[in-house]
Amino acid sequence: MPIEIIPAIDVLHGKAVRLTQGDYARQKIYNEDPLEVALQFEDAGLKRLHLVDLDGAKEGRVKNWKVLESIAAKTGLKIDFGGGISANKDLQIIFECGAKWAAIGSVAVREEKLFLEWMKVFGPDAFLLGADARKEKISISGWQVDTELVIYDFIKKYREAGISRIFCTDIDRDGAMKGPSLDLYREILRREPDLHLIASGGVRSLDDIYTLEEAGCRGAIVGKAIYEGMITLKELAHVN
């Protein structure tokens, strides 16, 4: 199977933005209407969407659920939604609003028992686990809080619990247009060869995507490269 292209929309105050290295002070607004962006992705033939609630990630509760609801109702995109999912009501809201997967990061670190309960109720396949790291240490809360948890140990624990899909961002690469963190992904896949690993951060060209595919990644989240015109939607649709 070819690598799956997953365009990203990051939502802040209801608008489609991009941050650089997770820094809220380094934001750029690309579109006032995230739905318009999602429709462009669908029109280009893309099937997936990585939707991030930046307000929610910062505040610890889902905020931009209306954006999710609108995109899910007006497109056929399969959406994973993350940012601020910290309680049962947050999870209920996003699934009711049309998310196919809940993208979970902070809860898996801070409240392991709760996340394991969610996995029992909804099944592991309802979740996309976020393993976002700086220098191989997991970061949470919209990348505002660094931990001492080593990414490989984090992934191994939840693989053993039944998680099969993980997206991983090297935060230092995100939005920096320096290329993806190939060494990190190769090491993860060396340890977990059957993992459905989705790479995130740093993608700046089709060559980067093909290199990720060769490394064994099953998906690539692409954001800034699309918005800055470094990769066209037509090119991405061809990859899919």
Secondary structure, DSSP 8 states (H G I E B T S, - for coil): ---EEEEEEEEETTEEEEEETTEEEEEEEEES-HHHHHHHHHHTT--EEEEEEHHHHHHTS---HHHHHHHHHH---EEEEESS--SHHHHHHHHHTT-SEEEESHHHHH-HHHHHHHHHHH-GGGEEEEEEEETTEEEETTTTEEEEEEHHHHHHHHHHTT--EEEEEEGGGTTTTS---HHHHHHHHHH-TT-EEEEES---SHHHHHHHHHHT-SEEEE-HHHHTTSS-HHHHHHH-
